[in-house]
Amino acid sequence: MVMLGIDIRSVVVITLKPTLLKEAGPRISSLQGAVDIGMATDDEIAGLTLCKKCPVLPSRIDTDISSTVTWPGEPEY
């Protein structure tokens, strides 16, 4: 959805990315620790993979809104 030349999805990703990283970090650390010392369950191993995707996927979205903006040209006199 584009409003005023800004792709709303880009705004959402830019806004949510820090939150996703903040929330995923401690969970990833805890699960990775369990895997590292051989105490992780199968569910925890699967959960670690899912948690690691959380910060990666939003970073792959192109949030360069300038590519969707049609800037007006210089006025001609």
BALOBA-1460 file (C-alpha; in Angstrom, 3 decimals):
// residues 77
<rec num="1" residu="m" x="0.000" y="0.000" z="0.000"/>
<rec num="2" residu="v" x="1.409" y="3.361" z="-1.021"/>
<rec num="3" residu="m" x="0.291" y="6.603" z="0.590"/>
<rec num="4" residu="l" x="1.861" y="9.956" z="-0.197"/>
<rec num="5" residu="g" x="4.573" y="8.165" z="-2.133"/>
<rec num="6" residu="i" x="5.588" y="6.055" z="0.875"/>
<rec num="7" residu="d" x="5.228" y="2.294" z="0.905"/>
<rec num="8" residu="i" x="3.518" y="1.553" z="4.222"/>
<rec num="9" residu="r" x="5.138" y="-1.897" z="4.361"/>
<rec num="10" residu="s" x="8.561" y="-0.233" z="4.391"/>
<rec num="11" residu="v" x="7.526" y="1.976" z="7.287"/>
<rec num="12" residu="v" x="6.259" y="-1.043" z="9.216"/>
<rec num="13" residu="v" x="9.493" y="-2.969" z="8.640"/>
<rec num="14" residu="i" x="11.652" y="0.012" z="9.610"/>
<rec num="15" residu="t" x="9.569" y="0.481" z="12.752"/>
<rec num="16" residu="l" x="9.348" y="-3.172" z="13.780"/>
<rec num="17" residu="k" x="12.896" y="-4.293" z="12.979"/>
<rec num="18" residu="p" x="14.475" y="-2.936" z="16.210"/>
<rec num="19" residu="t" x="11.677" y="-4.512" z="18.251"/>
<rec num="20" residu="l" x="12.122" y="-7.875" z="16.570"/>
<rec num="21" residu="l" x="15.868" y="-7.768" z="17.172"/>
<rec num="22" residu="k" x="15.407" y="-6.767" z="20.802"/>
<rec num="23" residu="e" x="12.898" y="-9.539" z="21.473"/>
<rec num="24" residu="a" x="14.757" y="-12.244" z="19.553"/>
<rec num="25" residu="g" x="18.176" y="-11.627" z="21.107"/>
<rec num="26" residu="p" x="17.623" y="-13.018" z="24.620"/>
<rec num="27" residu="r" x="15.606" y="-15.969" z="23.318"/>
<rec num="28" residu="i" x="18.290" y="-16.845" z="20.757"/>
<rec num="29" residu="s" x="20.991" y="-16.559" z="23.416"/>
<rec num="30" residu="s" x="19.160" y="-18.890" z="25.782"/>
<rec num="31" residu="l" x="18.402" y="-21.499" z="23.124"/>
<rec num="32" residu="q" x="21.908" y="-21.294" z="21.644"/>
<rec num="33" residu="g" x="23.359" y="-21.885" z="25.095"/>
<rec num="34" residu="a" x="21.287" y="-25.034" z="25.502"/>
<rec num="35" residu="v" x="22.414" y="-26.268" z="22.069"/>
<rec num="36" residu="d" x="26.072" y="-25.438" z="22.783"/>
<rec num="37" residu="i" x="26.175" y="-27.538" z="25.934"/>
<rec num="38" residu="g" x="24.114" y="-30.390" z="24.490"/>
<rec num="39" residu="m" x="21.048" y="-29.848" z="26.682"/>
<rec num="40" residu="a" x="18.600" y="-28.655" z="24.006"/>
<rec num="41" residu="t" x="15.480" y="-30.632" z="23.255"/>
<rec num="42" residu="d" x="14.327" y="-31.207" z="19.678"/>
<rec num="43" residu="d" x="11.718" y="-28.463" z="20.173"/>
<rec num="44" residu="e" x="14.374" y="-26.042" z="21.415"/>
<rec num="45" residu="i" x="16.600" y="-26.778" z="18.421"/>
<rec num="46" residu="a" x="13.694" y="-26.117" z="16.063"/>
<rec num="47" residu="g" x="12.798" y="-23.000" z="18.041"/>
<rec num="48" residu="l" x="16.348" y="-21.696" z="17.725"/>
<rec num="49" residu="t" x="16.156" y="-21.896" z="13.945"/>
<rec num="50" residu="l" x="12.837" y="-20.031" z="13.951"/>
<rec num="51" residu="c" x="14.115" y="-17.381" z="16.350"/>
<rec num="52" residu="k" x="17.205" y="-16.807" z="14.225"/>
<rec num="53" residu="k" x="14.975" y="-16.098" z="11.216"/>
<rec num="54" residu="c" x="13.186" y="-13.324" z="13.115"/>
<rec num="55" residu="p" x="15.938" y="-10.686" z="12.745"/>
<rec num="56" residu="v" x="17.187" y="-11.998" z="9.377"/>
<rec num="57" residu="l" x="13.995" y="-11.858" z="7.322"/>
<rec num="58" residu="p" x="13.129" y="-8.190" z="7.967"/>
<rec num="59" residu="s" x="16.702" y="-7.189" z="7.145"/>
<rec num="60" residu="r" x="16.250" y="-8.646" z="3.666"/>
<rec num="61" residu="i" x="13.267" y="-6.453" z="2.854"/>
<rec num="62" residu="d" x="14.182" y="-3.445" z="0.740"/>
<rec num="63" residu="t" x="13.111" y="-0.485" z="2.842"/>
<rec num="64" residu="d" x="14.475" y="2.135" z="0.478"/>
<rec num="65" residu="i" x="11.318" y="4.175" z="0.091"/>
<rec num="66" residu="s" x="13.054" y="6.516" z="-2.321"/>
<rec num="67" residu="s" x="12.600" y="3.875" z="-5.025"/>
<rec num="68" residu="t" x="8.814" y="4.186" z="-4.717"/>
<rec num="69" residu="v" x="8.633" y="7.970" z="-4.544"/>
<rec num="70" residu="t" x="7.939" y="9.987" z="-7.673"/>
<rec num="71" residu="w" x="9.674" y="13.270" z="-6.974"/>
<rec num="72" residu="p" x="8.429" y="16.360" z="-8.796"/>
<rec num="73" residu="g" x="10.779" y="17.879" z="-11.322"/>
<rec num="74" residu="e" x="12.233" y="21.335" z="-11.096"/>
<rec num="75" residu="p" x="9.660" y="23.955" z="-12.096"/>
<rec num="76" residu="e" x="10.144" y="25.478" z="-15.518"/>
<rec num="77" residu="y" x="9.786" y="29.264" z="-15.815"/>
